[in-house]
Amino acid sequence: MKRFIFLVALLNVLIISTNAQNKTKSQLEADFEKFKKEREQDFQDFKQKREAELKKMEQEYLDYYNEMTGLKKHYVEKKEPEKAQTVQDIIDYENTIAKTLGYKIPERVKEKVEANTKSEVSKKEEVKTDAENVNVEDKKPEVSSSTFKPEAGTRDGIPVLTPLPKRLAKITSPFGVRIHPTLGRPVKHNGVDFGSGRGAEVYAASSGKVVLAQFNGTYGNYIIIEHNDGTSSVYAHLDKITVSKGSPIRKGDVIGYTGSTGRSTGPHLHYEVRIKGIPVDPKGYLVETK
């Protein structure tokens, strides 16, 4: 009888233990499904936020393009050929980058510029242009609010390496509106400047392919490297370019040396990060140094 009671008790323990394991397994499965749903929602929220910010930055870029086009016509009318050529070089630079990276500047933007210019010409006796009204000493540069950063776990092929040796990688002019060094008026700065001096090694911020290496009147010798997922990096005012169009590049390769070519007030590196042709604040991408 004692043996029978012991066996019954043991059976009950086994049943309870099995039920507990089944319950634990079910709970684990439920918790895992909940975790997956939460992570998926986090990803969708991140994706929507990123798309909204990129759309905002694209509009800022188109506004900048409008401003440059209108400003060139203003300098032409004012008979200031040197400033007009400076702005034309900027426009050519943007058009070349857009074409190279497959970004098409909307025709409606160009049409809007032409319409605004005609309206300004007809009212020029009544309304002063921005260049006449702006007191460059009173207007403070805007601080960029961009939060663009490389996604966690996706750094392969993304420009995360600071393009200069750490000791020379001090940002002297950030991304955002600033007083343009040669035009003397507020203009959007689509990258960051490093006060590196002349002859510093310039590194590829990530692996990719050189899609452009040439000269521009304002930006001097410059290089564009295309990386993964529509991301690209730009390096300007170089004293010397050591790569050519079509060259495959590995992260950390020396692609040139800093200088002061183009319209530059001193030796430095102008550096940009673009997503699908749209300039974003490079600061969030500077997460590694060499």
C-alpha positions in Angstrom: 0.0 0.0 0.0 2.8 2.4 0.9 4.4 1.6 -2.4 1.2 2.4 -4.2 0.8 5.7 -2.4 4.4 6.6 -3.3 3.8 5.8 -7.0 0.7 8.0 -7.0 2.5 10.8 -5.4 5.4 10.5 -7.8 2.9 10.5 -10.7 1.3 13.7 -9.4 4.7 15.4 -9.1 5.5 14.4 -12.7 2.2 15.8 -13.9 2.6 19.0 -12.0 6.2 19.3 -13.3 5.1 18.7 -16.9 2.3 21.2 -16.6 4.7 23.8 -15.2 7.1 23.2 -18.1 4.3 23.5 -20.6 3.2 26.7 -19.0 6.7 28.0 -18.9 7.2 27.1 -22.6 3.9 28.8 -23.5 4.9 31.9 -21.5 8.3 32.0 -23.2 6.7 31.8 -26.6 4.2 34.5 -25.7 7.0 36.7 -24.4 9.1 36.2 -27.5 6.1 37.1 -29.8 5.5 40.2 -27.7 9.2 41.1 -28.0 9.2 40.6 -31.8 6.1 42.9 -32.1 7.6 45.6 -29.9 10.9 45.5 -31.9 9.0 45.6 -35.2 7.0 48.6 -34.0 10.3 50.3 -32.9 11.7 49.7 -36.3 8.6 51.1 -38.0 8.7 54.2 -35.8 12.4 54.6 -36.5 11.8 54.2 -40.3 9.0 56.7 -40.3 11.0 59.2 -38.3 14.0 58.8 -40.6 11.9 59.2 -43.7 10.2 62.3 -42.3 13.6 63.8 -41.5 15.0 63.0 -44.9 12.0 64.6 -46.5 12.5 67.7 -44.4 16.2 67.8 -45.4 15.3 67.4 -49.0 13.0 70.4 -48.8 15.8 72.4 -47.2 18.2 71.3 -49.9 15.7 72.4 -52.6 15.2 75.7 -50.9 19.0 76.1 -50.9 19.2 75.3 -54.6 16.5 77.9 -55.2 18.4 80.4 -53.2 21.6 79.8 -55.2 19.9 80.1 -58.5 18.1 83.3 -57.5 21.3 84.7 -56.0 23.3 84.1 -59.2 20.7 86.1 -61.2 20.9 88.8 -58.5 24.7 89.2 -58.9 24.4 89.2 -62.7 21.9 92.1 -62.5 24.2 93.9 -60.0 27.1 93.5 -62.4 29.2 91.5 -59.9 30.7 88.9 -62.2 33.1 87.3 -59.6 30.3 86.6 -57.1 28.0 85.4 -59.9 30.7 83.0 -61.1 31.2 81.7 -57.5 27.5 80.9 -57.2 27.4 79.4 -60.7 30.3 77.1 -59.6 28.2 76.1 -56.6 25.2 75.3 -58.8 27.4 73.3 -61.2 28.8 71.4 -58.3 25.3 70.5 -57.0 24.0 69.6 -60.5 27.1 67.4 -61.1 26.7 65.6 -57.8 22.9 65.1 -58.4 23.6 63.7 -61.8 26.4 61.4 -60.6 24.3 60.0 -57.7 21.1 59.7 -59.7 19.2 62.4 -57.9 17.0 64.4 -60.1 16.4 68.0 -59.0 12.6 68.5 -59.6 11.7 70.6 -62.6 9.1 72.4 -60.5 12.0 73.8 -58.4 13.6 75.3 -61.5 10.2 76.7 -62.7 9.6 78.2 -59.3 13.0 79.9 -59.4 12.3 81.4 -62.8 8.9 82.6 -61.7 10.3 84.2 -58.5 13.1 85.9 -60.4 10.7 87.5 -62.9 8.6 88.7 -60.0 11.6 90.1 -58.2 12.8 92.0 -61.3 9.4 93.6 -61.8 9.4 94.8 -58.2 13.0 95.7 -57.8 12.3 99.4 -57.4 10.0 98.6 -54.5 11.6 95.7 -52.7 15.3 95.3 -51.9 16.9 91.9 -52.3 18.0 89.8 -49.4 21.6 90.6 -50.2 20.9 94.4 -49.7 18.7 93.9 -46.6 20.8 91.4 -44.6 23.2 92.7 -42.0 25.6 89.8 -41.9 26.8 90.8 -38.4 23.3 90.7 -36.9 22.2 87.4 -38.4 23.3 84.4 -36.4 24.0 81.1 -38.2 21.3 78.4 -37.6 22.3 75.3 -35.6 21.5 72.1 -37.4 18.9 69.9 -35.7 19.7 66.8 -37.8 19.8 63.5 -35.8 21.0 61.4 -38.7 23.2 58.6 -37.5 24.2 55.2 -38.9 21.8 52.4 -37.8 23.2 50.0 -35.2 24.6 46.9 -36.8 24.7 48.3 -40.3 28.1 50.1 -40.3 29.5 47.9 -43.1 29.7 50.2 -46.2 28.4 53.2 -44.3 30.8 56.2 -44.0 31.6 56.1 -40.2 35.3 56.7 -40.3 36.5 60.2 -39.7 38.3 61.2 -42.9 41.4 62.6 -41.2 43.9 61.6 -38.5 42.3 62.1 -35.1 44.7 64.9 -34.1 43.7 66.9 -37.2 39.9 66.2 -37.1 38.7 69.3 -35.4 35.5 70.8 -37.0 36.0 74.5 -37.7 32.8 75.1 -39.6 29.7 72.9 -38.9 26.8 71.8 -41.0 24.1 74.5 -41.4 23.6 78.1 -42.3 26.8 80.2 -41.9 28.3 83.4 -43.4 29.8 82.3 -46.7 33.6 83.0 -46.6 33.7 84.6 -50.1 30.1 85.8 -50.6 29.9 87.4 -47.2 26.2 86.5 -46.7 24.3 83.7 -44.9 24.4 80.5 -47.1 23.7 76.9 -46.2 26.8 74.8 -45.6 26.1 71.3 -46.8 29.0 69.7 -45.0 31.6 70.3 -42.2 35.1 71.8 -42.5 38.1 70.4 -40.7 40.9 72.8 -40.0 43.5 70.3 -40.9 46.1 72.5 -42.6 47.8 71.5 -45.9 49.1 68.0 -46.8 47.1 65.9 -44.3 46.1 62.4 -45.5 42.5 62.1 -46.4 40.9 58.7 -45.7 37.9 57.0 -47.4 35.2 57.1 -44.7 34.0 53.6 -45.8 34.4 51.1 -48.6 32.8 51.8 -51.9 33.6 53.1 -55.4 34.9 56.5 -56.7 32.2 57.9 -58.9 33.7 61.3 -59.5 37.2 62.9 -59.1 37.5 66.3 -60.7 37.9 70.1 -60.2 35.3 72.7 -59.5 35.9 76.5 -59.4 34.6 76.9 -55.9 35.2 73.4 -54.3 38.5 72.8 -56.0 39.7 69.2 -56.4 37.0 67.0 -55.0 36.1 63.3 -54.8 32.7 61.5 -54.5 32.7 57.9 -53.1 29.5 55.9 -53.4 28.8 53.5 -50.5 25.9 51.1 -49.6 22.2 51.9 -49.5 22.4 55.2 -51.4 24.9 56.7 -49.0 27.9 58.7 -50.4 30.7 60.9 -49.1 32.3 64.0 -50.6 35.9 65.4 -50.0 36.7 68.8 -51.3 39.5 71.5 -51.6 42.1 68.7 -52.0 45.6 69.7 -52.8 46.1 66.3 -54.5 43.8 63.4 -55.6 45.4 59.9 -55.5 42.4 57.9 -56.9 40.5 58.1 -60.2 36.9 57.6 -61.2 35.8 54.0 -61.1 38.4 52.9 -58.5 37.2 50.4 -55.9 38.0 51.8 -52.4 38.4 50.2 -49.0 37.7 52.0 -45.7 40.8 53.9 -44.5 42.5 54.1 -47.9 44.3 57.3 -48.6 42.4 59.0 -51.4 44.1 62.4 -51.4 45.7 65.2 -49.4 44.2 68.4 -47.9 44.8 71.7 -49.5 43.1 75.0 -50.5 42.1 74.5 -54.1 39.1 76.4 -55.4 37.7 79.4 -53.6 39.1 78.7 -50.1 40.3 81.0 -47.4 42.9 78.5 -46.1 44.0 74.8 -46.2 41.2 72.5 -44.9 38.9 69.6 -45.8 35.3 70.2 -46.7 33.5 66.9 -46.0 29.9 65.8 -46.8 27.7 62.8 -46.3 24.7 62.4 -48.6 21.8 60.0 -48.6 20.3 59.5 -52.1 21.9 62.8 -53.1 20.6 64.8 -50.2 23.2 66.3 -47.9 22.8 65.4 -44.2 24.8 66.4 -41.1 28.1 64.4 -41.2 28.7 64.9 -37.5 26.5 61.9 -36.5 28.6 59.6 -38.8 32.0 60.5 -37.3 32.1 57.5 -34.9 35.5 56.0 -35.7 38.9 57.5 -36.0 42.2 56.3 -37.4 
